C-alpha cells in the first residue's frame, strides 16, 4: 500500500503543505497512519478523501460544509442540487451588474454627467450584502433576499444589546445540542413538540412578523438546503418537531369551532396564521389549503374555514 509524507502528498496533488496542515488542524483530513517512529503519513484512502475535498471546493462548497458532508450519512446529490442553484444565482447577479453597467454606458455621452447616485446605490447594496456575518447565507438566498437579510442583520444591532445577542445565540446553541442528544427520539412526540416550541419562541423573538417570509427562506433554502453549520440530521428532526408543534396548536384552535364563539376562534386563528406566516398572504392561503386537506380536522372545522377564507 502506497504511503506519503505531507511534502510528498503536496508534490503529488499540488496542494500546499500549509493547506494540508490546515486540513489536519480543523479535522477535515488527518494522516491516518502512524509509523513506528511516530511520524504520521497519508494513505491511499486519505488521497481519495483529499481528491473529494478538492472536487467539492471546485464547486464552491466551504470547508465547514465539506466536513459535514463527508462525516454525515447524507445524500450528497441534495447538496449538489442546492449548490447548483447557488451558482446559477451568482451568474444572474453578475448578469444584472453587467446589464446595469451596459445601460449606464448606453446613456452616457461627453455632454452628460456620470450617474453617480445610481452607481453609489449599486455599490451600497453590494457592500451591505458583503458585510453579512454568516457566509452560508449568501449561498442560500437570492440577491433580493440578501438585501433584506442584510438590513435585518443591521437592525439586530439596534434591537439587542451585545449581551442580549450573545444570550440569544447561546439559547440556539443549547437547543441544537439538546436536539442532537435526542435524535433517536420521535420528533412528533411530546418531547419533540416541547423542543419545537422552544425553537419557535426563539425564532419569533428574533424575526418580526413582517420578516416571516425572510425567516421561511432562511429555513427552507439555508438550513434545509444544507448551507448552515447545523448538522442536516438536526435540521430534519427540528423541522418535524416544529411542524408537529404548529399542527397541535392548529388542532387545538379548530377543536373550539363548535364550542366557542366564532369571533373568538377567528381571533386565535388569525394570530397563529400571523405567527407562522407573518403578512405573507400566499403562505397563509397555503396553510389554509393544507388544513382543509387534513383528515384529522373535523368537517365542522373545515366548513368554518371555508366560510371565512374561501
C-alpha positions as CSV (number, residue, x, y, z in Angstrom):
1,X,0.0,0.0,0.0
2,X,1.4,3.4,-1.0
3,X,2.0,6.0,1.7
4,X,3.0,9.6,1.5
5,X,4.6,12.1,3.9
6,X,3.0,15.5,3.8
7,X,5.6,17.0,1.5
8,X,5.2,14.1,-0.9
9,X,1.4,14.3,-0.9
10,X,1.8,18.1,-1.5
11,X,4.0,17.5,-4.5
12,X,1.7,14.8,-5.9
13,X,-1.5,16.7,-5.6
14,X,-0.3,20.3,-6.0
15,X,-1.9,21.2,-2.6
16,X,0.4,23.2,-0.5
17,X,1.9,21.8,2.7
18,X,0.4,24.7,4.6
19,X,-3.1,23.8,3.3
20,X,-2.7,20.2,4.2
21,X,-1.6,21.2,7.7
22,X,-4.7,23.4,7.9
23,X,-7.0,20.5,6.9
24,X,-5.3,18.4,9.6
25,X,-5.8,21.1,12.2
26,X,-9.5,21.5,11.6
27,X,-10.1,17.8,11.4
28,X,-11.0,17.7,7.7
29,X,-8.2,15.5,6.6
30,X,-5.8,13.9,9.1
31,X,-3.0,11.4,8.1
32,X,-4.5,8.1,9.0
33,X,-1.3,6.1,9.5
34,X,1.3,6.5,12.3
35,X,4.7,4.9,11.8
36,X,6.9,3.3,14.4
37,X,9.0,6.5,14.6
38,X,5.8,8.3,15.4
39,X,5.6,10.1,12.1
40,X,2.2,10.3,10.5
41,X,1.7,9.6,6.8
42,X,-1.2,9.7,4.4
43,X,-2.7,6.5,2.9
44,X,-4.4,5.8,-0.4
45,X,-7.7,6.3,1.3
46,X,-6.5,9.7,2.5
47,X,-5.6,10.6,-1.0
48,X,-9.0,9.7,-2.2
49,X,-10.6,11.8,0.5
50,X,-8.3,14.8,-0.5
51,X,-9.5,14.4,-4.1
52,X,-13.1,14.5,-2.9
53,X,-12.3,17.7,-0.9
54,X,-10.7,19.3,-3.9
55,X,-13.7,18.4,-6.1
56,X,-16.2,19.9,-3.6
57,X,-14.1,23.0,-3.2
58,X,-14.1,23.4,-7.0
59,X,-17.9,23.5,-6.9
60,X,-17.8,26.3,-4.3
61,X,-18.5,24.5,-1.1
62,X,-17.0,25.9,2.1
63,X,-14.7,23.8,4.3
64,X,-17.1,23.6,7.2
65,X,-19.8,22.3,5.0
66,X,-17.4,19.9,3.2
67,X,-16.5,18.5,6.6
68,X,-20.2,17.9,7.5
69,X,-20.9,16.4,4.1
70,X,-18.0,13.9,4.5
71,X,-18.8,13.0,8.1
72,X,-22.6,12.6,7.9
73,X,-24.5,9.9,6.1
74,X,-26.3,12.3,3.8
75,X,-27.5,12.4,0.2
76,X,-24.7,14.4,-1.4
77,X,-26.7,15.0,-4.5
78,X,-29.1,17.1,-2.5
79,X,-26.1,19.3,-1.7
80,X,-25.1,19.4,-5.3
81,X,-28.6,20.5,-6.3
82,X,-28.6,23.3,-3.7
83,X,-25.1,24.4,-4.8
84,X,-26.1,24.4,-8.5
85,X,-29.0,26.8,-7.6
86,X,-26.5,29.0,-5.7
87,X,-24.1,29.1,-8.7
88,X,-26.9,29.9,-11.1
89,X,-27.9,32.8,-8.8
90,X,-24.4,34.1,-8.8
91,X,-24.5,34.1,-12.6
92,X,-27.7,36.0,-12.5
93,X,-26.2,38.5,-10.1
94,X,-23.2,39.1,-12.4
95,X,-25.5,39.4,-15.4
96,X,-27.6,42.0,-13.5
97,X,-24.4,44.0,-12.7
98,X,-23.3,43.8,-16.3
99,X,-26.6,44.9,-17.7
100,X,-26.7,47.8,-15.3
101,X,-23.3,49.0,-16.4
102,X,-24.3,48.5,-20.0
103,X,-27.4,50.7,-19.5
104,X,-25.2,53.4,-17.9
105,X,-22.7,53.3,-20.7
106,X,-25.5,53.4,-23.4
107,X,-26.9,56.5,-21.7
108,X,-23.6,58.2,-21.3
109,X,-22.1,60.8,-23.6
110,X,-19.4,63.5,-23.3
111,X,-22.1,66.1,-22.5
112,X,-23.9,64.1,-19.8
113,X,-22.8,63.8,-16.2
114,X,-21.9,60.4,-14.8
115,X,-25.0,59.0,-12.8
116,X,-23.0,58.7,-9.6
117,X,-26.1,58.4,-7.5
118,X,-27.2,55.3,-9.3
119,X,-23.7,53.8,-9.2
120,X,-23.3,54.5,-5.5
121,X,-26.6,52.9,-4.7
122,X,-25.4,49.7,-6.5
123,X,-22.2,49.8,-4.5
124,X,-24.1,50.3,-1.3
125,X,-26.3,47.3,-1.9
126,X,-23.3,45.2,-2.8
127,X,-21.3,46.3,0.3
128,X,-24.3,45.6,2.5
129,X,-24.6,42.0,1.4
130,X,-20.9,41.5,1.7
131,X,-21.0,42.5,5.4
132,X,-23.3,39.7,6.3
133,X,-21.9,37.7,9.2
134,X,-22.7,34.2,8.0
135,X,-21.2,33.3,4.7
136,X,-23.6,30.5,4.2
137,X,-26.5,33.0,3.9
138,X,-25.0,34.3,0.7
139,X,-25.2,30.8,-0.8
140,X,-28.8,30.3,0.3
141,X,-30.6,33.5,-0.7
142,X,-31.1,35.3,-3.9
143,X,-29.9,39.0,-4.3
144,X,-33.3,40.4,-3.3
145,X,-33.5,38.3,-0.2
146,X,-29.8,39.0,0.6
147,X,-30.6,42.8,0.7
148,X,-33.5,42.1,3.1
149,X,-31.3,39.9,5.3
150,X,-28.5,42.5,5.4
151,X,-31.0,45.1,6.6
152,X,-32.4,42.6,9.1
153,X,-28.8,41.9,10.4
154,X,-28.0,45.5,10.8
155,X,-31.3,46.1,12.7
156,X,-30.4,43.4,15.2
157,X,-27.6,45.6,16.4
158,X,-30.1,48.3,17.5
159,X,-32.8,45.9,18.7
160,X,-30.5,43.9,21.0
161,X,-27.5,44.8,23.3
162,X,-24.3,42.7,22.8
163,X,-25.2,40.8,26.0
164,X,-28.8,40.1,24.8
165,X,-27.5,39.0,21.4
166,X,-25.0,36.6,23.0
167,X,-27.7,35.2,25.3
168,X,-29.9,34.6,22.3
169,X,-27.0,32.8,20.5
170,X,-26.4,30.6,23.5
171,X,-30.1,29.6,23.6
172,X,-29.9,28.5,20.0
173,X,-26.7,26.5,20.6
174,X,-28.2,24.8,23.6
175,X,-31.3,23.9,21.7
176,X,-29.2,22.4,18.9
177,X,-27.2,20.4,21.4
178,X,-30.4,19.1,23.0
179,X,-31.8,18.0,19.7
180,X,-28.5,16.3,18.9
181,X,-28.9,14.4,22.2
182,X,-32.4,13.2,21.3
183,X,-32.1,12.3,17.6
184,X,-33.1,8.8,18.5
185,X,-36.4,10.1,19.8
186,X,-39.6,10.7,17.8
187,X,-39.7,14.4,16.8
188,X,-43.5,14.3,16.8
189,X,-43.6,13.1,20.5
190,X,-44.3,15.4,23.4
191,X,-40.5,16.0,23.7
192,X,-40.3,17.0,20.1
193,X,-43.2,19.4,20.5
194,X,-41.5,20.9,23.6
195,X,-38.3,21.5,21.6
196,X,-40.3,22.7,18.6
197,X,-42.0,25.3,20.9
198,X,-38.6,26.4,22.3
199,X,-37.3,26.8,18.7
200,X,-40.3,28.9,17.6
201,X,-40.3,31.0,20.7
202,X,-36.7,31.9,19.9
203,X,-37.4,32.5,16.2
204,X,-40.4,34.7,16.9
205,X,-38.4,37.0,19.1
206,X,-35.6,37.2,16.5
207,X,-37.9,37.8,13.5
208,X,-40.7,40.4,13.5
209,X,-43.9,39.2,11.7
210,X,-43.1,41.4,8.7
211,X,-40.0,39.3,8.1
212,X,-41.7,36.0,8.3
213,X,-41.1,35.4,4.6
214,X,-37.3,36.0,5.0
215,X,-37.4,33.6,8.0
216,X,-39.0,31.0,5.9
217,X,-36.5,31.5,3.1
218,X,-33.6,31.1,5.5
219,X,-35.0,27.9,6.9
220,X,-36.1,26.3,3.6
221,X,-33.1,27.4,1.5
222,X,-30.4,27.7,4.1
223,X,-30.9,25.2,6.9
224,X,-32.9,22.6,5.0
225,X,-30.8,23.2,1.9
226,X,-27.7,22.2,3.8
227,X,-26.0,25.6,3.8
228,X,-25.8,26.3,7.5
229,X,-23.4,24.8,10.1
230,X,-26.2,22.9,11.8
231,X,-26.0,19.2,11.0
232,X,-28.6,18.1,8.5
233,X,-30.0,15.4,10.9
234,X,-30.6,18.1,13.5
235,X,-32.4,20.3,10.9
236,X,-34.6,17.5,9.7
237,X,-35.5,16.5,13.2
238,X,-36.2,20.0,14.3
239,X,-38.3,20.6,11.1
240,X,-40.6,17.8,12.0
241,X,-40.8,18.9,15.6
242,X,-41.8,22.5,14.8
243,X,-44.3,21.2,12.3
244,X,-45.9,19.0,14.9
245,X,-45.9,21.9,17.4
246,X,-47.8,24.0,14.9
247,X,-50.2,21.2,14.0
248,X,-51.1,20.6,17.6
249,X,-51.8,24.3,18.1
250,X,-53.9,24.4,15.0
251,X,-55.9,21.3,16.0
252,X,-56.5,22.8,19.5
253,X,-57.9,26.0,17.9
254,X,-60.1,24.3,15.4
255,X,-61.5,22.0,18.1
256,X,-63.1,25.0,19.6
257,X,-65.2,25.8,16.5
258,X,-68.3,24.1,17.8
259,X,-67.9,25.2,21.5
260,X,-66.6,28.8,21.4
261,X,-67.9,32.0,19.7
262,X,-66.8,32.3,16.1
263,X,-65.2,35.7,16.7
264,X,-63.0,34.3,19.5
265,X,-61.9,31.3,17.3
266,X,-61.3,33.6,14.4
267,X,-59.0,35.8,16.5
268,X,-57.0,32.8,17.6
269,X,-56.8,31.5,14.1
270,X,-55.6,34.9,12.7
271,X,-53.0,35.1,15.4
272,X,-51.5,31.7,14.7
273,X,-51.5,32.4,10.9
274,X,-49.6,35.6,11.5
275,X,-47.2,33.9,13.8
276,X,-46.5,31.2,11.2
277,X,-46.7,33.3,8.0
278,X,-46.3,36.9,9.0
279,X,-48.0,39.2,6.5
280,X,-47.4,36.7,3.6
281,X,-50.9,36.1,2.3
282,X,-49.7,33.4,-0.1
283,X,-48.3,31.4,2.8
284,X,-51.5,31.9,4.8
285,X,-53.5,30.5,1.9
286,X,-51.2,27.5,1.7
287,X,-51.7,26.8,5.4
288,X,-55.5,27.0,5.0
289,X,-55.4,24.7,2.0
290,X,-53.3,22.2,3.9
291,X,-55.7,22.2,6.8
292,X,-58.7,21.7,4.5
293,X,-56.9,18.6,3.2
294,X,-56.0,17.2,6.6
295,X,-58.1,14.2,7.6
296,X,-57.6,14.9,11.3
297,X,-59.6,18.2,11.0
298,X,-63.3,17.8,11.6
299,X,-65.9,18.5,8.9
300,X,-67.3,21.3,11.1
301,X,-63.9,23.0,11.4
302,X,-63.4,22.7,7.6
303,X,-66.8,24.3,6.9
304,X,-65.9,27.1,9.3
305,X,-62.6,27.7,7.5
306,X,-64.4,27.7,4.1
307,X,-66.8,30.3,5.4
308,X,-64.1,32.7,6.4
309,X,-61.3,32.0,4.0
310,X,-62.9,30.9,0.7
